[in-house]
Amino acid sequence: MKRKEFNELRDLSPEELIRKELGLREELFNLQMQRGVSQLENPRRIRDVRKDVARIQTIIREQKIREAASSPAREA
């Protein structure tokens, strides 16, 4: 994923990010299956997809932290 695409992800809603993450996880599963039966053409693609999943998870976490910081603190 290029930096430009990564920055565009920050503009997506949490639901869209989760949908994109699920799609990447499905792709990762398929790539691992292909590797298992020796049909994988580009082994580096597995690494790239794993990193893309991590990037999306990071953005989701950042959004949650930002949302928690913007809401007023609750007292016990």
Secondary structure, 3 states (H helix, E strand, C coil): CCHHHHHHHCCCCHHHHHHHHHHHHHHHHHHHHHHHCCCCCCCHHHHHHHHHHHHHHHHHHHHHHHHHHHCCCCCC
